[in-house]
Amino acid sequence: MLERVGKELDAAVAVIHGLEDVVGHAISSARSPGEIRIQELQELDHVRQKIEGSAAFLKAFAQTLPPDWLVDPAKAASVVGMSALARRLGGGAHKEAPAELIELF
C-alpha cells in the first residue's frame, strides 16, 4: 500500500515537471520582467521536491516493514474524491476506467 502511494506521488511529480515546462515557455514569452513571479515559480519547484521526498520516503519505508503485515486500505481510500485514485490506493483494479467513465471536473 505504501508503495502504491509512493507511485502516485511519483505520478504527481511527473505532472509538475510538465507544468514547469509550460511555465518555462510562459516565462520565455513574457513581455516584461514584471510579468514573471519568481517566488511563485520557486514554490512550484519546492512542492515538486516535497512530493519527491515523500514518495522516496514511503517507498523506502515500505521496504522495511515485515512482509507478513497486512492492512486494508479500503476505508482510508474511501475518503479520496477521485474514484480512479481511490481504487488504485485501495488496492482495487489497476486498469484505467473506460474513457466515457473518466471523471470530469
N, C-alpha and C positions, 0 to 999 in steps of 0.2 A: 504494500500500500504506500509506504514512504517512497519507494522508487517511482511509483506512478505519479505521485505529487511532484517529485523532482523532475520527471519528464514533462509534466505540464508546465512547470516553471521554465524549463528549457525552451519549450514552445513559445512561451510569452517573451522570452529573451529574443528569440528569432524575429518575432513581430516588432519588437523595439528596435532591433538592428535595421529592419526595413524602414521604420519611422525615422531613424537617424539619417538614412539615405535621403528620404523625402525632405527632411529638414535641411540637409546639406544643399540640396538643389534649390530650396527656397532662399537660403542664405546667398547662394551664388547669384540668384536673380533679383535680390533686394535692390531697390533703387537708392537707398541711403543707409548709412550705418545705424541711424535711429530706428529703423525697422527691425533690426536684429536685437533680440533679447538674449544675451549671452547667458545670464543666470538661469533662464528657463531651459536653455539647451543643456546646461550643466546638470540641471535637475533630471532631465531625461536620461543622461548618462549615469547619474547617481542611482536612479531607480533600476536601470539595467544591471548595474553592478550589485545592488542589493538582492535582486532576484537571482542572479547567477550564483551569488554566495549562498543564498538559501537553498537553491537546488543542489549545489555541491554538498552542503551540509546534510540535507535529508538523504541523499543517495549514499553518502559515506556512513551516516548513522544507521541506515537500513542494513548495511553490511555487517554491523557489529551486533545486531540482535540475534538471539538464538533462533535457529530455523524452526523450532517447534512452537514458537509463539504464534498464536492465531488471534486475529482481530477481525471484527466485522465492521467495515467502514460504511455500511449501507445507511445507518441512521445519520451519521455525520454528512454523508453525501446528499442526503435528502434536503439539506438546507441550502445547497448550491442551486442558484437560479437557472443556470444554463443546463438543460437536460443532458446534452451530449457530454459535457464536462462532468456532471454528476454521475453519469453512467460509467465513465472511464475511471473516475476516482473511487467509485463504489465497487468497482470490480465487475461491472456488468459487461455486456457485449462491447467489444472493442472496435467493431466496424462502425463506420460513419452512417448516419441516418440518410435515407434517400433524399435527393435534392428537394422534393416537394415537402419534406418534413423538417427541413432545417429552420431553426428559429430565426425570425426576423425581429429587428429591434428598431 
